[in-house]
Amino acid sequence: MKAVILLSGGLDSSTILYKAKADGCECHAISFDYQQRHRRELQSALTVAQKAAIAKHQVVNFDLRQWGGSALTDDAIDLPQKRSLDEMSQNIPVTYVPARNTIFLSFALGFAEAIAAERVYIGVNALDYSGYPDCRPDYIQAMQEVFRLGTKQGREGQPINIVAPLINLKKTEIIQLGNQLGVPWELTWSCYAGGDVACGVCDSCRLRLAAFAELGLVDPLVYAS
């Protein structure tokens, strides 16, 4: 069974790559260089893919800085730092990139149909404090219908299925699953800040650190603070 995996190099996407492998899939990973602030994540995507010894890994290039609208694609928008988990849960944050998962899933769908894959794995999570609109179950359900209606495979009764195994898991549960699967956390990257060392203070770093701490585990990444 062939699968396309959306691989950013982060904690969640690396976990779903290893989950796809455990599910017996021939894995074809796709990553995106969209001129994001944290392009350092692509280095992790490459090393995680190599470590997992998957069939293929591709990086697709395009520039979302042309539109901006997010702290990850516009340097004029300040990156939130040192926020509590409660503060993170108040509103959709400025790190939301407009329609990002729709763009990513469209590329993944084209790739999947071209290689006759049966599945597309995505590491969306609805319980993260971010509350991104394109990480929620109703969104994934709607995109599944797009996959069915918008492809030859779908119209011929063999739709490509979106697999989102983390969507209802807490971050701690994702780490526990990753530990069971042997995910190399030391190779992953979650920081939004854009440096060569994880900042430790952006929302993504703080969520990750809090989850490891709650489990009584040490995050193997080196942090600036």
mmCIF file of the C-alpha atoms, coordinates in Angstrom:
data_MODEL
# 
_entry.id   MODEL 
# 
loop_
_atom_site.group_PDB 
_atom_site.id 
_atom_site.type_symbol 
_atom_site.label_atom_id 
_atom_site.label_alt_id 
_atom_site.label_comp_id 
_atom_site.label_asym_id 
_atom_site.label_entity_id 
_atom_site.label_seq_id 
_atom_site.pdbx_PDB_ins_code 
_atom_site.Cartn_x 
_atom_site.Cartn_y 
_atom_site.Cartn_z 
_atom_site.occupancy 
_atom_site.B_iso_or_equiv 
_atom_site.pdbx_formal_charge 
_atom_site.auth_seq_id 
_atom_site.auth_comp_id 
_atom_site.auth_asym_id 
_atom_site.auth_atom_id 
_atom_site.pdbx_PDB_model_num 
ATOM 1   C CA . MET A 1 1   ? 0.000   0.000  0.000   1.00 0.00 ? 1   MET A CA 1 
ATOM 2   C CA . LYS A 1 2   ? 1.439   3.368  -1.066  1.00 0.00 ? 2   LYS A CA 1 
ATOM 3   C CA . ALA A 1 3   ? 1.052   6.468  1.055   1.00 0.00 ? 3   ALA A CA 1 
ATOM 4   C CA . VAL A 1 4   ? 2.040   10.109 0.732   1.00 0.00 ? 4   VAL A CA 1 
ATOM 5   C CA . ILE A 1 5   ? 3.092   11.671 4.029   1.00 0.00 ? 5   ILE A CA 1 
ATOM 6   C CA . LEU A 1 6   ? 3.091   15.406 4.704   1.00 0.00 ? 6   LEU A CA 1 
ATOM 7   C CA . LEU A 1 7   ? 6.443   15.786 6.451   1.00 0.00 ? 7   LEU A CA 1 
ATOM 8   C CA . SER A 1 8   ? 7.475   19.108 7.957   1.00 0.00 ? 8   SER A CA 1 
ATOM 9   C CA . GLY A 1 9   ? 10.189  17.655 10.163  1.00 0.00 ? 9   GLY A CA 1 
ATOM 10  C CA . GLY A 1 10  ? 8.245   18.471 13.319  1.00 0.00 ? 10  GLY A CA 1 
ATOM 11  C CA . LEU A 1 11  ? 7.151   16.278 16.181  1.00 0.00 ? 11  LEU A CA 1 
ATOM 12  C CA . ASP A 1 12  ? 3.699   15.501 14.787  1.00 0.00 ? 12  ASP A CA 1 
ATOM 13  C CA . SER A 1 13  ? 4.637   14.911 11.168  1.00 0.00 ? 13  SER A CA 1 
ATOM 14  C CA . SER A 1 14  ? 7.579   12.701 12.101  1.00 0.00 ? 14  SER A CA 1 
ATOM 15  C CA . THR A 1 15  ? 5.243   10.622 14.240  1.00 0.00 ? 15  THR A CA 1 
ATOM 16  C CA . ILE A 1 16  ? 2.819   10.084 11.370  1.00 0.00 ? 16  ILE A CA 1 
ATOM 17  C CA . LEU A 1 17  ? 5.662   9.080  9.077   1.00 0.00 ? 17  LEU A CA 1 
ATOM 18  C CA . TYR A 1 18  ? 6.634   6.350  11.514  1.00 0.00 ? 18  TYR A CA 1 
ATOM 19  C CA . LYS A 1 19  ? 2.945   5.465  11.959  1.00 0.00 ? 19  LYS A CA 1 
ATOM 20  C CA . ALA A 1 20  ? 2.578   5.024  8.194   1.00 0.00 ? 20  ALA A CA 1 
ATOM 21  C CA . LYS A 1 21  ? 5.616   2.756  8.214   1.00 0.00 ? 21  LYS A CA 1 
ATOM 22  C CA . ALA A 1 22  ? 4.131   0.744  11.082  1.00 0.00 ? 22  ALA A CA 1 
ATOM 23  C CA . ASP A 1 23  ? 0.888   0.478  9.092   1.00 0.00 ? 23  ASP A CA 1 
ATOM 24  C CA . GLY A 1 24  ? 2.869   -1.285 6.376   1.00 0.00 ? 24  GLY A CA 1 
ATOM 25  C CA . CYS A 1 25  ? 2.847   1.534  3.846   1.00 0.00 ? 25  CYS A CA 1 
ATOM 26  C CA . GLU A 1 26  ? 5.405   2.271  1.173   1.00 0.00 ? 26  GLU A CA 1 
ATOM 27  C CA . CYS A 1 27  ? 6.101   5.844  2.223   1.00 0.00 ? 27  CYS A CA 1 
ATOM 28  C CA . HIS A 1 28  ? 6.540   8.797  -0.126  1.00 0.00 ? 28  HIS A CA 1 
ATOM 29  C CA . ALA A 1 29  ? 7.107   11.980 1.882   1.00 0.00 ? 29  ALA A CA 1 
ATOM 30  C CA . ILE A 1 30  ? 6.453   15.499 0.655   1.00 0.00 ? 30  ILE A CA 1 
ATOM 31  C CA . SER A 1 31  ? 7.775   18.653 2.327   1.00 0.00 ? 31  SER A CA 1 
ATOM 32  C CA . PHE A 1 32  ? 7.267   22.301 1.466   1.00 0.00 ? 32  PHE A CA 1 
ATOM 33  C CA . ASP A 1 33  ? 9.672   25.201 1.198   1.00 0.00 ? 33  ASP A CA 1 
ATOM 34  C CA . TYR A 1 34  ? 7.222   28.083 1.146   1.00 0.00 ? 34  TYR A CA 1 
ATOM 35  C CA . GLN A 1 35  ? 9.799   30.627 2.361   1.00 0.00 ? 35  GLN A CA 1 
ATOM 36  C CA . GLN A 1 36  ? 8.596   30.141 5.924   1.00 0.00 ? 36  GLN A CA 1 
ATOM 37  C CA . ARG A 1 37  ? 10.379  31.874 8.762   1.00 0.00 ? 37  ARG A CA 1 
ATOM 38  C CA . HIS A 1 38  ? 11.373  28.485 10.186  1.00 0.00 ? 38  HIS A CA 1 
ATOM 39  C CA . ARG A 1 39  ? 12.877  26.942 7.054   1.00 0.00 ? 39  ARG A CA 1 
ATOM 40  C CA . ARG A 1 40  ? 15.270  25.141 9.398   1.00 0.00 ? 40  ARG A CA 1 
ATOM 41  C CA . GLU A 1 41  ? 12.503  22.516 9.709   1.00 0.00 ? 41  GLU A CA 1 
ATOM 42  C CA . LEU A 1 42  ? 13.305  21.291 6.196   1.00 0.00 ? 42  LEU A CA 1 
ATOM 43  C CA . GLN A 1 43  ? 16.712  20.093 7.370   1.00 0.00 ? 43  GLN A CA 1 
ATOM 44  C CA . SER A 1 44  ? 14.923  17.976 9.963   1.00 0.00 ? 44  SER A CA 1 
ATOM 45  C CA . ALA A 1 45  ? 12.446  16.689 7.392   1.00 0.00 ? 45  ALA A CA 1 
ATOM 46  C CA . LEU A 1 46  ? 15.377  15.491 5.287   1.00 0.00 ? 46  LEU A CA 1 
ATOM 47  C CA . THR A 1 47  ? 17.174  13.770 8.159   1.00 0.00 ? 47  THR A CA 1 
ATOM 48  C CA . VAL A 1 48  ? 14.006  12.162 9.535   1.00 0.00 ? 48  VAL A CA 1 
ATOM 49  C CA . ALA A 1 49  ? 13.124  10.831 6.071   1.00 0.00 ? 49  ALA A CA 1 
ATOM 50  C CA . GLN A 1 50  ? 16.638  9.442  5.656   1.00 0.00 ? 50  GLN A CA 1 
ATOM 51  C CA . LYS A 1 51  ? 16.545  7.836  9.099   1.00 0.00 ? 51  LYS A CA 1 
ATOM 52  C CA . ALA A 1 52  ? 13.214  6.203  8.287   1.00 0.00 ? 52  ALA A CA 1 
ATOM 53  C CA . ALA A 1 53  ? 14.627  4.841  4.989   1.00 0.00 ? 53  ALA A CA 1 
ATOM 54  C CA . ILE A 1 54  ? 11.485  5.680  3.054   1.00 0.00 ? 54  ILE A CA 1 
ATOM 55  C CA . ALA A 1 55  ? 10.876  5.124  -0.659  1.00 0.00 ? 55  ALA A CA 1 
ATOM 56  C CA . LYS A 1 56  ? 11.001  8.794  -1.706  1.00 0.00 ? 56  LYS A CA 1 
ATOM 57  C CA . HIS A 1 57  ? 11.162  12.309 -0.282  1.00 0.00 ? 57  HIS A CA 1 
ATOM 58  C CA . GLN A 1 58  ? 10.367  15.417 -2.292  1.00 0.00 ? 58  GLN A CA 1 
ATOM 59  C CA . VAL A 1 59  ? 10.513  19.120 -1.420  1.00 0.00 ? 59  VAL A CA 1 
ATOM 60  C CA . VAL A 1 60  ? 8.095   21.417 -3.256  1.00 0.00 ? 60  VAL A CA 1 
ATOM 61  C CA . ASN A 1 61  ? 9.056   25.090 -3.559  1.00 0.00 ? 61  ASN A CA 1 
ATOM 62  C CA . PHE A 1 62  ? 6.734   28.088 -3.674  1.00 0.00 ? 62  PHE A CA 1 
ATOM 63  C CA . ASP A 1 63  ? 6.592   31.479 -1.977  1.00 0.00 ? 63  ASP A CA 1 
ATOM 64  C CA . LEU A 1 64  ? 3.785   32.338 0.433   1.00 0.00 ? 64  LEU A CA 1 
ATOM 65  C CA . ARG A 1 65  ? 5.641   35.504 1.433   1.00 0.00 ? 65  ARG A CA 1 
ATOM 66  C CA . GLN A 1 66  ? 4.058   37.025 -1.665  1.00 0.00 ? 66  GLN A CA 1 
ATOM 67  C CA . TRP A 1 67  ? 0.824   37.154 0.352   1.00 0.00 ? 67  TRP A CA 1 
ATOM 68  C CA . GLY A 1 68  ? 2.031   37.176 3.942   1.00 0.00 ? 68  GLY A CA 1 
ATOM 69  C CA . GLY A 1 69  ? -0.787  37.229 6.464   1.00 0.00 ? 69  GLY A CA 1 
ATOM 70  C CA . SER A 1 70  ? 1.107   35.193 9.072   1.00 0.00 ? 70  SER A CA 1 
ATOM 71  C CA . ALA A 1 71  ? 3.993   35.625 11.462  1.00 0.00 ? 71  ALA A CA 1 
ATOM 72  C CA . LEU A 1 72  ? 5.563   32.655 9.670   1.00 0.00 ? 72  LEU A CA 1 
ATOM 73  C CA . THR A 1 73  ? 5.507   34.364 6.252   1.00 0.00 ? 73  THR A CA 1 
ATOM 74  C CA . ASP A 1 74  ? 5.793   38.070 7.117   1.00 0.00 ? 74  ASP A CA 1 
ATOM 75  C CA . ASP A 1 75  ? 8.682   39.377 9.223   1.00 0.00 ? 75  ASP A CA 1 
ATOM 76  C CA . ALA A 1 76  ? 6.677   42.509 10.011  1.00 0.00 ? 76  ALA A CA 1 
ATOM 77  C CA . ILE A 1 77  ? 4.337   40.395 12.172  1.00 0.00 ? 77  ILE A CA 1 
ATOM 78  C CA . ASP A 1 78  ? 5.864   39.647 15.556  1.00 0.00 ? 78  ASP A CA 1 
ATOM 79  C CA . LEU A 1 79  ? 6.149   36.017 16.608  1.00 0.00 ? 79  LEU A CA 1 
ATOM 80  C CA . PRO A 1 80  ? 4.335   35.354 19.909  1.00 0.00 ? 80  PRO A CA 1 
ATOM 81  C CA . GLN A 1 81  ? 6.749   34.461 22.707  1.00 0.00 ? 81  GLN A CA 1 
ATOM 82  C CA . LYS A 1 82  ? 6.623   33.375 26.344  1.00 0.00 ? 82  LYS A CA 1 
ATOM 83  C CA . ARG A 1 83  ? 2.866   32.843 26.294  1.00 0.00 ? 83  ARG A CA 1 
ATOM 84  C CA . SER A 1 84  ? 1.165   30.548 28.766  1.00 0.00 ? 84  SER A CA 1 
ATOM 85  C CA . LEU A 1 85  ? -0.869  27.598 27.515  1.00 0.00 ? 85  LEU A CA 1 
ATOM 86  C CA . ASP A 1 86  ? -4.017  29.470 28.551  1.00 0.00 ? 86  ASP A CA 1 
ATOM 87  C CA . GLU A 1 87  ? -3.002  32.505 26.495  1.00 0.00 ? 87  GLU A CA 1 
ATOM 88  C CA . MET A 1 88  ? -2.349  30.288 23.472  1.00 0.00 ? 88  MET A CA 1 
ATOM 89  C CA . SER A 1 89  ? -5.880  28.890 23.637  1.00 0.00 ? 89  SER A CA 1 
ATOM 90  C CA . GLN A 1 90  ? -7.680  32.262 23.530  1.00 0.00 ? 90  GLN A CA 1 
ATOM 91  C CA . ASN A 1 91  ? -7.696  32.937 19.776  1.00 0.00 ? 91  ASN A CA 1 
ATOM 92  C CA . ILE A 1 92  ? -6.371  31.611 16.475  1.00 0.00 ? 92  ILE A CA 1 
ATOM 93  C CA . PRO A 1 93  ? -2.767  32.893 16.632  1.00 0.00 ? 93  PRO A CA 1 
ATOM 94  C CA . VAL A 1 94  ? -0.854  34.998 14.125  1.00 0.00 ? 94  VAL A CA 1 
ATOM 95  C CA . THR A 1 95  ? 1.226   31.889 13.302  1.00 0.00 ? 95  THR A CA 1 
ATOM 96  C CA . TYR A 1 96  ? -1.776  30.563 11.349  1.00 0.00 ? 96  TYR A CA 1 
ATOM 97  C CA . VAL A 1 97  ? -0.812  30.589 7.654   1.00 0.00 ? 97  VAL A CA 1 
ATOM 98  C CA . PRO A 1 98  ? -3.867  31.296 5.471   1.00 0.00 ? 98  PRO A CA 1 
ATOM 99  C CA . ALA A 1 99  ? -5.186  28.080 3.889   1.00 0.00 ? 99  ALA A CA 1 
ATOM 100 C CA . ARG A 1 100 ? -1.842  26.321 4.396   1.00 0.00 ? 100 ARG A CA 1 
ATOM 101 C CA . ASN A 1 101 ? -3.187  22.799 4.869   1.00 0.00 ? 101 ASN A CA 1 
ATOM 102 C CA . THR A 1 102 ? -5.515  23.188 1.891   1.00 0.00 ? 102 THR A CA 1 
ATOM 103 C CA . ILE A 1 103 ? -2.500  24.109 -0.228  1.00 0.00 ? 103 ILE A CA 1 
ATOM 104 C CA . PHE A 1 104 ? -0.434  21.249 1.220   1.00 0.00 ? 104 PHE A CA 1 
ATOM 105 C CA . LEU A 1 105 ? -3.189  18.669 0.801   1.00 0.00 ? 105 LEU A CA 1 
ATOM 106 C CA . SER A 1 106 ? -3.740  19.749 -2.805  1.00 0.00 ? 106 SER A CA 1 
ATOM 107 C CA . PHE A 1 107 ? -0.094  19.079 -3.625  1.00 0.00 ? 107 PHE A CA 1 
ATOM 108 C CA . ALA A 1 108 ? -0.231  15.795 -1.716  1.00 0.00 ? 108 ALA A CA 1 
ATOM 109 C CA . LEU A 1 109 ? -3.366  14.742 -3.563  1.00 0.00 ? 109 LEU A CA 1 
ATOM 110 C CA . GLY A 1 110 ? -1.777  15.390 -6.954  1.00 0.00 ? 110 GLY A CA 1 
ATOM 111 C CA . PHE A 1 111 ? 1.324   13.461 -5.918  1.00 0.00 ? 111 PHE A CA 1 
ATOM 112 C CA . ALA A 1 112 ? -0.747  10.606 -4.506  1.00 0.00 ? 112 ALA A CA 1 
ATOM 113 C CA . GLU A 1 113 ? -2.906  10.166 -7.583  1.00 0.00 ? 113 GLU A CA 1 
ATOM 114 C CA . ALA A 1 114 ? 0.112   10.361 -9.897  1.00 0.00 ? 114 ALA A CA 1 
ATOM 115 C CA . ILE A 1 115 ? 1.733   7.404  -8.107  1.00 0.00 ? 115 ILE A CA 1 
ATOM 116 C CA . ALA A 1 116 ? -1.554  5.558  -7.491  1.00 0.00 ? 116 ALA A CA 1 
ATOM 117 C CA . ALA A 1 117 ? -1.289  5.883  -3.715  1.00 0.00 ? 117 ALA A CA 1 
ATOM 118 C CA . GLU A 1 118 ? -4.193  4.865  -1.509  1.00 0.00 ? 118 GLU A CA 1 
ATOM 119 C CA . ARG A 1 119 ? -3.531  7.176  1.434   1.00 0.00 ? 119 ARG A CA 1 
ATOM 120 C CA . VAL A 1 120 ? -2.355  10.648 2.400   1.00 0.00 ? 120 VAL A CA 1 
ATOM 121 C CA . TYR A 1 121 ? -1.146  10.999 5.997   1.00 0.00 ? 121 TYR A CA 1 
ATOM 122 C CA . ILE A 1 122 ? -1.321  14.382 7.709   1.00 0.00 ? 122 ILE A CA 1 
ATOM 123 C CA . GLY A 1 123 ? -0.300  15.223 11.274  1.00 0.00 ? 123 GLY A CA 1 
ATOM 124 C CA . VAL A 1 124 ? -3.089  17.662 12.112  1.00 0.00 ? 124 VAL A CA 1 
ATOM 125 C CA . ASN A 1 125 ? -4.158  17.867 15.733  1.00 0.00 ? 125 ASN A CA 1 
ATOM 126 C CA . ALA A 1 126 ? -7.382  19.453 16.943  1.00 0.00 ? 126 ALA A CA 1 
ATOM 127 C CA . LEU A 1 127 ? -6.381  19.504 20.622  1.00 0.00 ? 127 LEU A CA 1 
ATOM 128 C CA . ASP A 1 128 ? -3.329  21.719 20.243  1.00 0.00 ? 128 ASP A CA 1 
ATOM 129 C CA . TYR A 1 129 ? -3.794  25.083 21.906  1.00 0.00 ? 129 TYR A CA 1 
ATOM 130 C CA . SER A 1 130 ? -3.371  26.788 18.533  1.00 0.00 ? 130 SER A CA 1 
ATOM 131 C CA . GLY A 1 131 ? -6.889  25.933 17.367  1.00 0.00 ? 131 GLY A CA 1 
ATOM 132 C CA . TYR A 1 132 ? -5.937  26.286 13.711  1.00 0.00 ? 132 TYR A CA 1 
ATOM 133 C CA . PRO A 1 133 ? -9.103  26.014 11.570  1.00 0.00 ? 133 PRO A CA 1 
ATOM 134 C CA . ASP A 1 134 ? -7.457  23.644 9.075   1.00 0.00 ? 134 ASP A CA 1 
ATOM 135 C CA . CYS A 1 135 ? -6.506  21.129 11.787  1.00 0.00 ? 135 CYS A CA 1 
ATOM 136 C CA . ARG A 1 136 ? -10.060 20.258 12.857  1.00 0.00 ? 136 ARG A CA 1 
ATOM 137 C CA . PRO A 1 137 ? -12.128 17.118 12.138  1.00 0.00 ? 137 PRO A CA 1 
ATOM 138 C CA . ASP A 1 138 ? -14.820 18.902 10.113  1.00 0.00 ? 138 ASP A CA 1 
ATOM 139 C CA . TYR A 1 139 ? -12.136 20.349 7.845   1.00 0.00 ? 139 TYR A CA 1 
ATOM 140 C CA . ILE A 1 140 ? -10.554 16.946 7.249   1.00 0.00 ? 140 ILE A CA 1 
ATOM 141 C CA . GLN A 1 141 ? -13.990 15.473 6.508   1.00 0.00 ? 141 GLN A CA 1 
ATOM 142 C CA . ALA A 1 142 ? -14.639 18.204 3.956   1.00 0.00 ? 142 ALA A CA 1 
ATOM 143 C CA . MET A 1 143 ? -11.253 17.676 2.310   1.00 0.00 ? 143 MET A CA 1 
ATOM 144 C CA . GLN A 1 144 ? -11.934 13.959 2.104   1.00 0.00 ? 144 GLN A CA 1 
ATOM 145 C CA . GLU A 1 145 ? -14.959 14.801 -0.028  1.00 0.00 ? 145 GLU A CA 1 
ATOM 146 C CA . VAL A 1 146 ? -12.751 17.007 -2.215  1.00 0.00 ? 146 VAL A CA 1 
ATOM 147 C CA . PHE A 1 147 ? -10.401 14.043 -2.624  1.00 0.00 ? 147 PHE A CA 1 
ATOM 148 C CA . ARG A 1 148 ? -13.343 11.889 -3.707  1.00 0.00 ? 148 ARG A CA 1 
ATOM 149 C CA . LEU A 1 149 ? -14.938 14.357 -6.098  1.00 0.00 ? 149 LEU A CA 1 
ATOM 150 C CA . GLY A 1 150 ? -11.814 15.970 -7.526  1.00 0.00 ? 150 GLY A CA 1 
ATOM 151 C CA . THR A 1 151 ? -9.871  12.943 -8.753  1.00 0.00 ? 151 THR A CA 1 
ATOM 152 C CA . LYS A 1 152 ? -10.190 10.215 -11.339 1.00 0.00 ? 152 LYS A CA 1 
ATOM 153 C CA . GLN A 1 153 ? -9.526  7.624  -8.640  1.00 0.00 ? 153 GLN A CA 1 
ATOM 154 C CA . GLY A 1 154 ? -12.304 9.041  -6.498  1.00 0.00 ? 154 GLY A CA 1 
ATOM 155 C CA . ARG A 1 155 ? -14.850 9.164  -9.307  1.00 0.00 ? 155 ARG A CA 1 
ATOM 156 C CA . GLU A 1 156 ? -14.012 5.580  -10.215 1.00 0.00 ? 156 GLU A CA 1 
ATOM 157 C CA . GLY A 1 157 ? -14.766 4.409  -6.689  1.00 0.00 ? 157 GLY A CA 1 
ATOM 158 C CA . GLN A 1 158 ? -11.208 4.204  -5.339  1.00 0.00 ? 158 GLN A CA 1 
ATOM 159 C CA . PRO A 1 159 ? -10.807 7.478  -3.415  1.00 0.00 ? 159 PRO A CA 1 
ATOM 160 C CA . ILE A 1 160 ? -7.499  8.372  -1.808  1.00 0.00 ? 160 ILE A CA 1 
ATOM 161 C CA . ASN A 1 161 ? -8.078  8.393  1.939   1.00 0.00 ? 161 ASN A CA 1 
ATOM 162 C CA . ILE A 1 162 ? -6.842  11.098 4.271   1.00 0.00 ? 162 ILE A CA 1 
ATOM 163 C CA . VAL A 1 163 ? -5.369  9.523  7.394   1.00 0.00 ? 163 VAL A CA 1 
ATOM 164 C CA . ALA A 1 164 ? -5.064  11.831 10.408  1.00 0.00 ? 164 ALA A CA 1 
ATOM 165 C CA . PRO A 1 165 ? -4.132  9.536  13.306  1.00 0.00 ? 165 PRO A CA 1 
ATOM 166 C CA . LEU A 1 166 ? -3.207  12.350 15.699  1.00 0.00 ? 166 LEU A CA 1 
ATOM 167 C CA . ILE A 1 167 ? -6.265  14.522 15.313  1.00 0.00 ? 167 ILE A CA 1 
ATOM 168 C CA . ASN A 1 168 ? -7.815  13.667 18.681  1.00 0.00 ? 168 ASN A CA 1 
ATOM 169 C CA . LEU A 1 169 ? -4.621  13.066 20.673  1.00 0.00 ? 169 LEU A CA 1 
ATOM 170 C CA . LYS A 1 170 ? -3.060  15.276 23.315  1.00 0.00 ? 170 LYS A CA 1 
ATOM 171 C CA . LYS A 1 171 ? 0.544   16.307 22.713  1.00 0.00 ? 171 LYS A CA 1 
ATOM 172 C CA . THR A 1 172 ? 1.601   13.976 25.517  1.00 0.00 ? 172 THR A CA 1 
ATOM 173 C CA . GLU A 1 173 ? -0.210  11.098 23.797  1.00 0.00 ? 173 GLU A CA 1 
ATOM 174 C CA . ILE A 1 174 ? 1.526   11.914 20.521  1.00 0.00 ? 174 ILE A CA 1 
ATOM 175 C CA . ILE A 1 175 ? 4.906   11.719 22.243  1.00 0.00 ? 175 ILE A CA 1 
ATOM 176 C CA . GLN A 1 176 ? 3.935   8.406  23.833  1.00 0.00 ? 176 GLN A CA 1 
ATOM 177 C CA . LEU A 1 177 ? 2.911   7.058  20.428  1.00 0.00 ? 177 LEU A CA 1 
ATOM 178 C CA . GLY A 1 178 ? 6.141   8.326  18.904  1.00 0.00 ? 178 GLY A CA 1 
ATOM 179 C CA . ASN A 1 179 ? 8.122   6.600  21.623  1.00 0.00 ? 179 ASN A CA 1 
ATOM 180 C CA . GLN A 1 180 ? 6.382   3.324  20.813  1.00 0.00 ? 180 GLN A CA 1 
ATOM 181 C CA . LEU A 1 181 ? 7.173   3.793  17.125  1.00 0.00 ? 181 LEU A CA 1 
ATOM 182 C CA . GLY A 1 182 ? 10.797  4.796  17.687  1.00 0.00 ? 182 GLY A CA 1 
ATOM 183 C CA . VAL A 1 183 ? 10.586  8.358  16.382  1.00 0.00 ? 183 VAL A CA 1 
ATOM 184 C CA . PRO A 1 184 ? 14.033  10.043 16.645  1.00 0.00 ? 184 PRO A CA 1 
ATOM 185 C CA . TRP A 1 185 ? 12.988  13.176 18.531  1.00 0.00 ? 185 TRP A CA 1 
ATOM 186 C CA . GLU A 1 186 ? 16.543  14.523 18.430  1.00 0.00 ? 186 GLU A CA 1 
ATOM 187 C CA . LEU A 1 187 ? 16.229  14.918 14.655  1.00 0.00 ? 187 LEU A CA 1 
ATOM 188 C CA . THR A 1 188 ? 12.888  16.743 14.710  1.00 0.00 ? 188 THR A CA 1 
ATOM 189 C CA . TRP A 1 189 ? 12.261  20.493 14.775  1.00 0.00 ? 189 TRP A CA 1 
ATOM 190 C CA . SER A 1 190 ? 9.306   22.422 16.183  1.00 0.00 ? 190 SER A CA 1 
ATOM 191 C CA . CYS A 1 191 ? 10.603  25.978 16.670  1.00 0.00 ? 191 CYS A CA 1 
ATOM 192 C CA . TYR A 1 192 ? 8.975   28.850 14.759  1.00 0.00 ? 192 TYR A CA 1 
ATOM 193 C CA . ALA A 1 193 ? 11.678  31.449 15.423  1.00 0.00 ? 193 ALA A CA 1 
ATOM 194 C CA . GLY A 1 194 ? 13.918  30.714 12.464  1.00 0.00 ? 194 GLY A CA 1 
ATOM 195 C CA . GLY A 1 195 ? 17.267  30.274 14.188  1.00 0.00 ? 195 GLY A CA 1 
ATOM 196 C CA . ASP A 1 196 ? 19.702  27.381 14.116  1.00 0.00 ? 196 ASP A CA 1 
ATOM 197 C CA . VAL A 1 197 ? 18.925  26.552 17.764  1.00 0.00 ? 197 VAL A CA 1 
ATOM 198 C CA . ALA A 1 198 ? 15.359  26.136 19.011  1.00 0.00 ? 198 ALA A CA 1 
ATOM 199 C CA . CYS A 1 199 ? 14.305  29.284 20.881  1.00 0.00 ? 199 CYS A CA 1 
ATOM 200 C CA . GLY A 1 200 ? 12.349  27.633 23.677  1.00 0.00 ? 200 GLY A CA 1 
ATOM 201 C CA . VAL A 1 201 ? 9.938   30.567 23.975  1.00 0.00 ? 201 VAL A CA 1 
ATOM 202 C CA . CYS A 1 202 ? 7.697   30.508 20.876  1.00 0.00 ? 202 CYS A CA 1 
ATOM 203 C CA . ASP A 1 203 ? 4.296   28.803 21.172  1.00 0.00 ? 203 ASP A CA 1 
ATOM 204 C CA . SER A 1 204 ? 5.453   25.675 19.371  1.00 0.00 ? 204 SER A CA 1 
ATOM 205 C CA . CYS A 1 205 ? 8.546   25.228 21.552  1.00 0.00 ? 205 CYS A CA 1 
ATOM 206 C CA . ARG A 1 206 ? 6.559   25.822 24.741  1.00 0.00 ? 206 ARG A CA 1 
ATOM 207 C CA . LEU A 1 207 ? 3.872   23.303 23.767  1.00 0.00 ? 207 LEU A CA 1 
ATOM 208 C CA . ARG A 1 208 ? 6.510   20.713 23.001  1.00 0.00 ? 208 ARG A CA 1 
ATOM 209 C CA . LEU A 1 209 ? 8.526   21.338 26.160  1.00 0.00 ? 209 LEU A CA 1 
ATOM 210 C CA . ALA A 1 210 ? 5.405   21.269 28.334  1.00 0.00 ? 210 ALA A CA 1 
ATOM 211 C CA . ALA A 1 211 ? 4.363   17.893 26.922  1.00 0.00 ? 211 ALA A CA 1 
ATOM 212 C CA . PHE A 1 212 ? 7.760   16.289 27.503  1.00 0.00 ? 212 PHE A CA 1 
ATOM 213 C CA . ALA A 1 213 ? 7.831   17.737 31.019  1.00 0.00 ? 213 ALA A CA 1 
ATOM 214 C CA . GLU A 1 214 ? 4.327   16.464 31.808  1.00 0.00 ? 214 GLU A CA 1 
ATOM 215 C CA . LEU A 1 215 ? 5.496   12.972 30.889  1.00 0.00 ? 215 LEU A CA 1 
ATOM 216 C CA . GLY A 1 216 ? 8.596   13.325 33.046  1.00 0.00 ? 216 GLY A CA 1 
ATOM 217 C CA . LEU A 1 217 ? 10.803  13.085 29.963  1.00 0.00 ? 217 LEU A CA 1 
ATOM 218 C CA . VAL A 1 218 ? 13.684  15.214 28.726  1.00 0.00 ? 218 VAL A CA 1 
ATOM 219 C CA . ASP A 1 219 ? 13.347  16.696 25.247  1.00 0.00 ? 219 ASP A CA 1 
ATOM 220 C CA . PRO A 1 220 ? 16.618  15.788 23.485  1.00 0.00 ? 220 PRO A CA 1 
ATOM 221 C CA . LEU A 1 221 ? 16.702  19.048 21.512  1.00 0.00 ? 221 LEU A CA 1 
ATOM 222 C CA . VAL A 1 222 ? 19.030  21.844 22.600  1.00 0.00 ? 222 VAL A CA 1 
ATOM 223 C CA . TYR A 1 223 ? 17.204  25.086 23.372  1.00 0.00 ? 223 TYR A CA 1 
ATOM 224 C CA . ALA A 1 224 ? 18.540  28.637 23.508  1.00 0.00 ? 224 ALA A CA 1 
ATOM 225 C CA . SER A 1 225 ? 16.460  29.368 26.627  1.00 0.00 ? 225 SER A CA 1 
# 
